[in-house]
Amino acid sequence: MTTATDTPARHAAVRKVRLRGQRSPLASVALHLTLIVASVIAVFPVLWVLLTSLKPAKYATTTDFFRETTLVNYTNLIRDTEFLNWFANSVIISALSTVIGVFVAATTGYAVSRFRFPGKRGLMWTLLITQMFPVAVLIVPIYNIMSTLGLLNQPTGLVITYLTISVPFCAWMMKGFFDTIPREIDESGEVDGLTPFGTFFRLILPLAKPGLAVTAFYSFITAWGEVAYASAFLVGDENLTLAGGLQKFVNQYGAQWGPMTAASVLIAIPAALVFLFAQKHLVTGISAGAVKG
């Protein structure tokens, strides 16, 4: 039974608990200042590139951002260079890498998650170990393989190369994601007369949208922003991707900052659109894929 003397003590305890969860004015100010500084640091490079792309060449390395603002860098980039060809090549290669990468990673991850077969453990170790090798180590042997197959200076060769980068990581992540989906769903598909492929495509994939979004985003970014393989495997202005094309604006005597910053802004737009499309699934997909490795 509660007495009258217990009530003040209880209220005092509740007030102490509430005060513990509240920040002092000084701590609140420090937190907001930290967030503001971090936001400025994050946005500043992007804003600098954007404003530089709008300046004439004579002001490219100055801080006169709003002096003689012009779009001449963009018009010259599109009119006087092979930028549109580079852009089209990058879109084709990135789209193929994304579609094929999602399909292969999803089917591989599902097979490893659901079925037992000879070599399963070895396959899982292979998927993991391939992530340990840096690009500098792999570029020469992959170059030799593509040369032997006649795939140098071909989009197909670059797509295959990007798949070797993205698929192992994405398959491992998808395996972890499929582990979180109850096996009873597969069993219900079998009861309804679905084949393993039917169960996978009709029941499991709709539940795996977050994981598929992460896989698609990673595969796209890997192909869209990769430089080393694109520079080594492709030659000729009409065959280059955006990563290789940007190097045309840099030479031993200097850099053409106007066209290069304009190209950087245009290159960032597709990546930003893909991120906006996939962002609502990214956190869910990454966290779910990390639950069971």
C-alpha positions in Angstrom: 0.0 0.0 0.0 1.4 3.4 -1.0 1.7 6.0 1.8 1.8 9.7 1.6 5.5 9.8 2.3 6.3 7.5 -0.6 4.8 9.8 -3.2 7.4 12.7 -2.9 10.2 10.2 -3.0 8.8 8.5 -6.1 8.4 11.8 -7.8 12.0 12.8 -6.9 13.2 9.5 -8.4 11.3 10.0 -11.6 12.7 13.5 -11.9 16.2 12.2 -11.5 15.7 9.6 -14.2 14.3 12.3 -16.6 17.2 14.6 -15.8 19.7 11.9 -16.6 18.3 11.6 -20.1 18.4 15.4 -20.8 21.4 17.2 -22.2 22.7 20.3 -20.6 22.5 23.5 -22.7 26.3 23.4 -23.2 26.3 19.8 -24.4 23.4 20.5 -26.8 25.3 23.5 -28.3 28.4 21.4 -28.7 26.5 18.6 -30.3 24.8 20.9 -32.8 28.1 22.7 -33.6 29.7 19.3 -34.2 26.9 18.3 -36.6 27.1 21.6 -38.5 30.9 21.3 -38.9 30.6 17.7 -40.0 27.9 18.7 -42.6 30.0 21.5 -43.9 33.0 19.2 -44.3 30.9 16.6 -46.1 29.2 19.1 -48.5 32.1 21.4 -49.1 34.0 19.3 -51.7 30.8 18.7 -53.7 29.9 22.3 -53.6 33.4 23.4 -54.7 33.3 21.1 -57.7 29.8 22.4 -58.7 30.8 26.0 -58.4 34.1 25.5 -60.2 32.2 23.9 -63.1 30.3 27.2 -63.5 33.4 29.4 -63.7 35.4 30.5 -66.8 38.8 28.8 -67.2 40.7 31.9 -66.1 39.0 31.7 -62.6 39.2 27.9 -62.3 41.7 27.9 -59.5 40.4 31.0 -57.7 37.7 31.5 -55.1 35.7 33.9 -57.4 32.8 31.5 -57.6 30.1 33.9 -58.7 32.1 36.0 -61.0 31.1 35.6 -64.7 29.1 32.5 -64.0 28.7 30.5 -67.2 27.7 27.1 -68.6 30.4 27.1 -71.2 32.2 24.2 -69.5 29.2 22.0 -70.0 28.5 23.1 -73.6 32.2 22.6 -74.5 32.3 19.2 -72.8 29.3 17.9 -74.7 30.1 19.6 -78.0 33.9 19.2 -78.3 34.6 15.9 -76.6 33.4 12.3 -76.7 31.6 12.7 -73.4 28.3 11.4 -74.7 29.9 8.3 -76.0 31.7 7.8 -72.7 28.5 8.3 -70.8 26.6 5.8 -73.0 29.4 3.2 -72.7 29.3 3.6 -68.9 25.5 3.3 -68.8 25.6 0.1 -70.9 28.4 -1.5 -68.9 27.0 -0.5 -65.5 23.5 -1.7 -66.4 24.7 -5.1 -67.6 26.9 -5.5 -64.6 24.1 -4.6 -62.3 21.4 -6.9 -63.9 23.7 -9.9 -64.3 25.4 -9.3 -60.9 22.0 -9.2 -59.1 20.9 -12.4 -60.7 24.1 -14.3 -60.1 24.5 -13.1 -56.6 20.9 -13.8 -55.6 20.8 -17.3 -57.1 24.2 -18.1 -55.6 23.3 -16.8 -52.2 20.0 -18.7 -52.2 21.7 -22.0 -53.2 24.3 -21.7 -50.5 21.7 -20.7 -47.9 19.1 -23.4 -48.7 20.9 -26.5 -50.2 23.6 -28.9 -49.3 25.9 -30.0 -52.0 29.5 -31.1 -52.5 31.9 -28.2 -52.3 29.6 -25.9 -50.5 32.1 -25.0 -47.8 34.8 -24.5 -50.4 32.6 -22.2 -52.5 31.8 -20.1 -49.4 35.5 -19.8 -48.6 36.3 -18.9 -52.2 33.7 -16.1 -52.1 35.3 -14.8 -49.0 39.0 -15.1 -50.0 38.5 -13.4 -53.3 37.7 -10.2 -51.4 41.2 -10.2 -49.9 43.1 -9.4 -53.2 43.6 -5.8 -54.2 43.0 -4.5 -57.7 46.8 -4.0 -58.2 47.4 -7.8 -57.8 44.5 -8.9 -60.0 44.7 -6.5 -62.9 47.6 -8.2 -64.7 46.3 -11.8 -64.6 42.8 -10.6 -65.6 44.3 -8.6 -68.4 46.1 -11.7 -69.7 42.9 -13.7 -69.5 40.9 -11.1 -71.4 43.6 -10.8 -74.0 43.6 -14.6 -74.5 39.8 -14.6 -74.9 39.9 -11.6 -77.3 37.8 -9.4 -74.9 40.1 -6.5 -74.5 38.6 -3.2 -75.7 35.2 -4.8 -75.5 32.4 -4.0 -73.1 31.8 -7.7 -72.5 35.3 -8.0 -71.0 34.8 -5.1 -68.7 31.4 -6.5 -67.6 32.9 -9.9 -66.7 35.7 -8.2 -64.8 33.3 -6.1 -62.7 31.2 -9.2 -62.0 34.4 -10.8 -60.5 34.6 -7.9 -58.1 30.9 -7.5 -57.1 29.4 -11.0 -57.2 31.5 -12.7 -54.4 30.7 -9.9 -51.9 27.1 -9.7 -52.9 26.6 -13.4 -53.0 28.0 -13.7 -49.4 25.7 -10.9 -48.3 22.6 -12.4 -50.0 23.4 -15.7 -48.3 23.2 -14.0 -45.0 20.0 -12.2 -46.0 18.3 -15.5 -47.2 19.3 -17.1 -43.9 16.9 -14.6 -42.1 13.9 -15.7 -44.3 12.1 -18.7 -42.6 12.5 -22.0 -44.4 8.8 -22.6 -43.8 8.1 -20.4 -46.8 10.1 -22.8 -49.0 8.2 -25.7 -47.5 4.9 -24.0 -48.3 6.0 -23.5 -51.9 6.7 -27.2 -52.1 3.3 -28.1 -50.7 1.7 -25.9 -53.4 3.6 -27.8 -56.0 6.3 -25.1 -56.9 9.7 -26.2 -58.1 12.8 -24.8 -56.3 13.0 -22.1 -59.0 9.4 -21.3 -58.7 9.7 -21.0 -54.9 12.7 -18.7 -55.3 11.2 -16.4 -57.9 7.7 -16.3 -56.7 8.0 -16.4 -52.9 11.6 -15.6 -51.8 12.6 -12.8 -54.1 9.7 -10.5 -53.2 10.8 -10.8 -49.5 14.4 -10.1 -50.5 13.9 -6.6 -51.9 16.2 -4.9 -49.4 19.0 -7.3 -50.1 18.5 -7.0 -53.8 18.6 -3.2 -53.5 21.9 -3.3 -51.8 23.3 -5.8 -54.3 22.1 -3.6 -57.2 23.5 -0.5 -55.7 26.9 -2.1 -55.0 27.1 -3.6 -58.4 26.2 -0.3 -60.1 28.7 1.8 -58.1 31.5 -0.7 -58.7 31.0 -0.5 -62.5 30.2 3.2 -62.6 33.1 4.6 -60.7 35.9 2.0 -61.4 39.0 3.5 -63.0 41.9 1.0 -63.0 40.3 -1.8 -65.2 38.5 0.7 -67.4 41.8 2.5 -68.2 43.8 -0.7 -68.8 41.2 -2.6 -70.8 39.8 0.1 -73.1 41.5 2.3 -75.7 40.3 4.8 -78.2 38.1 7.8 -77.4 34.9 6.2 -78.7 35.4 3.1 -76.5 36.2 4.7 -73.2 34.0 4.9 -70.2 33.6 8.0 -68.1 36.4 7.0 -65.7 38.9 6.7 -68.6 37.5 9.8 -70.4 38.2 12.0 -67.4 41.9 11.3 -67.6 41.9 13.1 -71.0 41.6 16.3 -69.1 44.8 15.7 -67.1 48.3 15.7 -68.6 51.8 16.3 -67.5 51.5 20.1 -68.1 48.3 20.7 -66.0 44.6 19.9 -65.8 41.5 21.3 -67.6 39.5 22.0 -64.4 36.5 23.5 -66.2 35.6 20.4 -68.3 36.7 18.0 -65.7 34.5 19.5 -62.9 31.6 19.7 -65.3 32.0 16.1 -66.2 32.2 15.2 -62.5 28.9 16.9 -61.8 27.2 15.0 -64.7 28.8 11.7 -63.6 27.5 12.1 -60.1 23.8 12.5 -61.2 23.1 8.9 -62.2 24.9 7.6 -59.0 22.8 10.0 -56.9 19.6 8.8 -58.6 20.4 5.1 -58.0 21.1 5.9 -54.4 17.8 7.8 -54.0 16.0 4.8 -55.5 17.7 2.3 -53.3 18.2 4.3 -50.0 15.0 3.1 -48.3 16.2 -0.5 -48.6 19.9 0.0 -48.0 19.9 0.0 -44.2 17.5 -2.9 -43.9 19.4 -4.9 -46.5 22.9 -4.3 -45.1 21.8 -5.1 -41.5 19.9 -8.2 -42.5 22.7 -9.5 -44.6 25.1 -9.1 -41.7 22.9 -11.1 -39.3 24.2 -14.4 -40.4 27.4 -14.7 -42.4 
